[in-house]
Amino acid sequence: MDRNCTLCPVNCGADREKGSGACGGGKRARVAKYGLHPYEEPCISCGAGSGTVFFSGCALRCAFCQNAEISRAAVGKEYDAAGLARIFRELEEAGAANINLVTAAHYVPQLVEAFGIYRPKIPVVYNTHAYEKLETLRALDRYVDVYLPDLKYRSPKISQRYTGKADYFDVAFPAVRFMAARAPSFEGERMVTGCIVRHLVLPLCTDDSVAVVRAFASLGSEAYFSLMGQYTPCGDIGKFPELQRRITPREYKKVLAAVRECGLERVFLQDISSANEAYVPDFSGDSDTLF
């Protein structure tokens, strides 16, 4: 990684000893904020909440990203491996149901080192956009208990329009297949191993969403599917008039019908009333909590 970074499919070749890569990541992991998150899927945010660590930077950079202020900027604080290990301990001692690593692909080497210092006694959740190399996932796999990947797009035209990366599905689907192989298990209501594949329905993209549902169904895995209706106009969407509104009940119901037609039974559904800024984490620094 350090002098010719090829951790992710962008393959930017950055010297991260001296600067940052296309993802915005440098030598040390940069954490925008961490804390207890009550609004993930119920089996992830059970009890006191999910011990969520939001990393700054991102290799995918969707135009509509609700966390755009951290995915595009070097915000937050840098931590070495020992510092990350302290965060894990702090969240665990606060009663977190798990350690939830959000958009951490560009810091896999630092995470491996941190887990060598301290291995949490609660499940580790890897929360990713899925634009990942398989070899990078395999490097962290022994430390991950629950995978929480997005499967964002099926159409190369749509992924090119919103991310500049027409190869999203070609890269992400093998990554999701790898993660979806993790067999689910529970302790009470808490998922302790497994995979939940998320999909966010976007305005005017229901045909693509239906294609995503069918692609997931083709895996025939034990993974859960989370159909999300929370799209809220955010990020850099000035050039995309279709993204400047929330989805309609009709759009969500169309994709839900595809979920039912495919016979998916392990499903989380989200009311479109979740499309509310109140559910977007506060990264301003004005508060010590996420919400």
C-alpha positions as CSV (number, residue, x, y, z in Angstrom):
1,M,0.0,0.0,0.0
2,D,2.5,2.6,1.2
3,R,4.5,3.5,-1.9
4,N,2.4,2.2,-4.8
5,C,-1.1,1.8,-3.5
6,T,-3.3,-0.8,-5.3
7,L,-5.6,-1.7,-2.4
8,C,-8.8,-0.9,-4.4
9,P,-9.9,-1.3,-8.0
10,V,-9.0,2.3,-8.8
11,N,-5.3,1.3,-8.7
12,C,-4.1,4.9,-8.3
13,G,-0.6,3.9,-7.4
14,A,-0.3,6.7,-4.8
15,D,2.7,6.9,-2.5
16,R,0.8,7.0,0.8
17,E,4.0,7.5,2.8
18,K,4.1,11.0,1.3
19,G,0.5,11.9,0.4
20,S,-3.0,10.5,-0.2
21,G,-4.5,8.2,-2.7
22,A,-7.6,8.7,-4.9
23,C,-9.6,7.6,-1.9
24,G,-8.2,10.5,0.2
25,G,-6.4,8.0,2.5
26,G,-2.8,8.5,3.7
27,K,-0.4,6.6,5.8
28,R,-2.6,6.6,9.0
29,A,-6.2,5.8,9.3
30,R,-8.4,8.9,9.5
31,V,-11.6,8.6,11.6
32,A,-14.3,11.2,11.1
33,K,-16.3,10.2,14.1
34,Y,-17.2,7.1,16.1
35,G,-20.0,6.2,18.5
36,L,-23.1,4.2,19.1
37,H,-25.4,4.0,16.1
38,P,-29.1,3.2,16.8
39,Y,-30.3,3.2,13.2
40,E,-28.7,0.2,11.4
41,E,-30.7,-3.0,10.8
42,P,-32.2,-4.3,14.1
43,C,-29.8,-7.2,14.4
44,I,-26.9,-4.8,14.0
45,S,-28.1,-1.9,16.2
46,C,-29.5,-3.9,19.0
47,G,-29.0,-3.1,22.7
48,A,-27.0,0.1,23.2
49,G,-26.4,0.4,19.4
50,S,-23.7,-0.5,16.9
51,G,-20.2,0.7,17.8
52,T,-19.7,2.6,14.5
53,V,-16.4,3.9,13.3
54,F,-16.8,6.3,10.3
55,F,-13.6,6.5,8.3
56,S,-12.8,9.5,6.1
57,G,-12.3,9.2,2.4
58,C,-13.8,6.8,-0.2
59,A,-12.7,5.3,-3.5
60,L,-16.2,5.2,-5.0
61,R,-17.6,8.6,-4.2
62,C,-21.2,8.4,-5.3
63,A,-22.6,11.8,-6.3
64,F,-25.5,11.5,-3.8
65,C,-23.5,10.2,-0.8
66,Q,-25.2,11.2,2.5
67,N,-21.8,11.2,4.1
68,A,-20.2,13.4,1.4
69,E,-18.6,15.7,4.0
70,I,-16.4,12.9,5.2
71,S,-16.0,10.8,2.0
72,R,-14.5,13.7,0.1
73,A,-12.5,15.6,2.7
74,A,-9.7,14.9,5.0
75,V,-11.8,15.5,8.1
76,G,-11.5,13.9,11.5
77,K,-8.4,12.7,13.3
78,E,-5.6,10.4,12.3
79,Y,-4.9,7.2,14.3
80,D,-2.2,4.7,14.4
81,A,-2.9,1.1,15.0
82,A,-2.8,1.5,18.7
83,G,-5.2,4.4,18.5
84,L,-7.7,2.3,16.5
85,A,-7.4,-0.5,19.1
86,R,-8.3,2.0,21.8
87,I,-11.4,3.0,19.8
88,F,-12.4,-0.6,19.7
89,R,-12.0,-1.0,23.4
90,E,-13.9,2.2,24.2
91,L,-16.9,1.2,22.1
92,E,-16.9,-2.2,23.6
93,E,-16.8,-0.8,27.1
94,A,-19.7,1.5,26.2
95,G,-21.9,-1.5,25.5
96,A,-21.7,-1.6,21.7
97,A,-23.3,-4.6,20.1
98,N,-20.4,-4.8,17.7
99,I,-17.6,-2.8,16.1
100,N,-18.9,-1.4,12.8
101,L,-16.2,-0.3,10.3
102,V,-17.8,2.0,7.8
103,T,-16.0,2.6,4.5
104,A,-12.7,1.2,5.7
105,A,-11.4,-0.5,2.6
106,H,-8.6,2.0,2.1
107,Y,-7.3,1.3,5.6
108,V,-7.2,-2.5,5.6
109,P,-3.5,-2.7,6.4
110,Q,-3.9,-0.4,9.4
111,L,-6.9,-2.4,10.6
112,V,-5.0,-5.7,10.4
113,E,-2.3,-4.1,12.5
114,A,-4.9,-2.8,15.0
115,F,-6.6,-6.2,15.4
116,G,-3.1,-7.6,16.1
117,I,-3.0,-5.3,19.1
118,Y,-6.6,-5.9,20.3
119,R,-9.2,-8.3,19.0
120,P,-12.7,-7.2,20.1
121,K,-14.8,-9.6,22.2
122,I,-17.9,-8.5,20.2
123,P,-18.6,-9.1,16.5
124,V,-16.7,-7.0,13.9
125,V,-19.0,-5.7,11.1
126,Y,-17.4,-4.7,7.8
127,N,-19.7,-2.0,6.2
128,T,-18.7,-1.4,2.6
129,H,-19.8,-0.1,-0.8
130,A,-18.4,-3.4,-2.2
131,Y,-16.2,-1.7,-4.8
132,E,-13.4,-3.9,-3.5
133,K,-10.7,-6.3,-4.6
134,L,-11.1,-9.8,-3.4
135,E,-7.5,-10.0,-2.2
136,T,-8.1,-7.0,0.0
137,L,-11.2,-8.6,1.5
138,R,-9.3,-11.8,2.1
139,A,-6.6,-9.9,4.0
140,L,-9.2,-8.8,6.6
141,D,-11.6,-11.7,6.4
142,R,-10.3,-13.6,9.5
143,Y,-11.1,-10.5,11.7
144,V,-14.6,-9.9,10.3
145,D,-17.7,-11.6,11.7
146,V,-20.5,-9.8,9.8
147,Y,-20.4,-8.3,6.3
148,L,-22.6,-5.4,5.5
149,P,-22.0,-4.6,1.8
150,D,-24.0,-2.4,-0.5
151,L,-24.9,-3.7,-4.0
152,K,-25.6,-0.3,-5.5
153,Y,-25.9,-0.6,-9.3
154,R,-26.4,-3.2,-12.0
155,S,-26.2,-0.9,-15.0
156,P,-22.8,0.3,-16.1
157,K,-24.5,3.5,-17.4
158,I,-25.9,4.4,-14.1
159,S,-22.8,3.6,-12.1
160,Q,-20.8,5.6,-14.6
161,R,-23.2,8.5,-14.2
162,Y,-23.2,8.6,-10.5
163,T,-19.6,7.4,-9.6
164,G,-17.6,7.7,-12.8
165,K,-17.0,3.9,-12.7
166,A,-18.8,1.9,-15.3
167,D,-17.2,-1.4,-13.9
168,Y,-19.0,-1.1,-10.5
169,F,-21.1,-4.3,-10.8
170,D,-18.3,-6.3,-12.5
171,V,-16.1,-5.6,-9.4
172,A,-18.8,-5.5,-6.7
173,F,-20.7,-8.6,-7.5
174,P,-17.8,-11.0,-7.0
175,A,-17.0,-9.1,-3.8
176,V,-20.6,-9.5,-2.6
177,R,-20.6,-13.2,-3.5
178,F,-17.5,-13.7,-1.3
179,M,-19.1,-11.8,1.6
180,A,-22.5,-13.5,1.2
181,A,-20.9,-16.9,1.8
182,R,-20.6,-16.1,5.5
183,A,-23.2,-18.2,7.2
184,P,-25.5,-16.4,9.6
185,S,-25.8,-17.0,13.3
186,F,-27.4,-15.1,16.1
187,E,-27.2,-14.6,19.9
188,G,-30.7,-13.5,20.8
189,E,-31.6,-10.7,18.4
190,R,-27.9,-9.9,17.6
191,M,-26.3,-11.2,14.4
192,V,-22.9,-12.5,15.4
193,T,-21.9,-13.9,12.0
194,G,-23.4,-13.5,8.5
195,C,-24.0,-11.0,5.7
196,I,-26.6,-8.4,5.0
197,V,-26.6,-7.1,1.4
198,R,-28.0,-3.6,1.2
199,H,-29.6,-1.9,-1.7
200,L,-30.7,1.8,-1.8
201,V,-33.6,2.5,-4.2
202,L,-32.8,5.7,-6.2
203,P,-35.3,8.0,-8.0
204,L,-36.0,6.9,-11.6
205,C,-33.7,3.8,-11.2
206,T,-36.3,1.2,-10.3
207,D,-35.4,-1.0,-13.3
208,D,-31.9,-1.1,-12.2
209,S,-33.0,-1.9,-8.6
210,V,-35.0,-4.8,-9.9
211,A,-31.9,-6.1,-11.7
212,V,-29.9,-5.8,-8.5
213,V,-32.6,-7.8,-6.6
214,R,-32.4,-10.5,-9.3
215,A,-28.6,-10.6,-9.2
216,F,-28.7,-11.1,-5.5
217,A,-31.3,-13.8,-5.7
218,S,-29.1,-15.6,-8.2
219,L,-26.5,-16.1,-5.5
220,G,-28.7,-18.6,-3.7
221,S,-26.9,-17.7,-0.4
222,E,-28.1,-17.6,3.2
223,A,-27.3,-13.8,3.2
224,Y,-30.0,-11.4,4.2
225,F,-31.2,-8.6,1.8
226,S,-32.0,-5.1,3.1
227,L,-34.1,-3.0,0.8
228,M,-33.6,0.6,1.7
229,G,-36.0,3.5,1.0
230,Q,-34.1,6.2,2.9
231,Y,-32.7,8.1,-0.1
232,T,-32.4,11.7,0.9
233,P,-31.1,14.3,-1.6
234,C,-27.5,14.9,-0.4
235,G,-24.1,15.4,-1.7
236,D,-23.0,16.8,-5.1
237,I,-26.2,16.4,-7.1
238,G,-26.5,19.8,-8.8
239,K,-26.0,18.2,-12.2
240,F,-28.5,15.4,-11.5
241,P,-32.1,16.8,-11.4
242,E,-33.5,13.3,-11.1
243,L,-31.7,13.0,-7.7
244,Q,-33.2,16.1,-6.2
245,R,-36.2,14.4,-4.8
246,R,-37.0,11.4,-2.6
247,I,-38.3,8.2,-4.0
248,T,-42.1,7.7,-4.2
249,P,-44.1,4.9,-2.6
250,R,-44.7,3.5,-6.1
251,E,-41.0,3.3,-6.8
252,Y,-40.3,1.4,-3.6
253,K,-43.3,-0.9,-4.0
254,K,-42.1,-1.9,-7.5
255,V,-38.7,-3.0,-6.2
256,L,-40.4,-4.7,-3.2
257,A,-42.5,-6.7,-5.7
258,A,-39.3,-8.0,-7.3
259,V,-38.1,-9.1,-3.9
260,R,-41.3,-11.1,-3.4
261,E,-41.2,-12.5,-7.0
262,C,-37.7,-13.7,-6.4
263,G,-38.8,-15.6,-3.3
264,L,-36.4,-13.8,-0.9
265,E,-37.4,-14.6,2.7
266,R,-34.4,-13.2,4.7
267,V,-35.3,-9.6,4.1
268,F,-35.2,-6.3,6.0
269,L,-37.6,-3.6,4.7
270,Q,-37.4,0.1,5.4
271,D,-40.3,2.5,5.4
272,I,-39.7,5.4,3.1
273,S,-40.4,7.7,6.1
274,S,-36.8,6.9,6.9
275,A,-35.8,9.4,4.2
276,N,-35.2,12.1,6.8
277,E,-32.1,14.2,7.6
278,A,-32.6,13.2,11.2
279,Y,-31.1,9.8,10.4
280,V,-28.0,11.2,8.8
281,P,-25.0,11.2,11.3
282,D,-23.8,14.5,12.6
283,F,-20.1,15.0,11.5
284,S,-19.9,18.6,12.5
285,G,-17.9,18.2,15.6
286,D,-20.5,20.1,17.6
287,S,-21.5,16.9,19.5
288,D,-19.8,13.9,20.8
289,T,-22.6,11.6,19.6
290,L,-23.5,10.5,16.1
291,F,-27.1,11.8,16.3
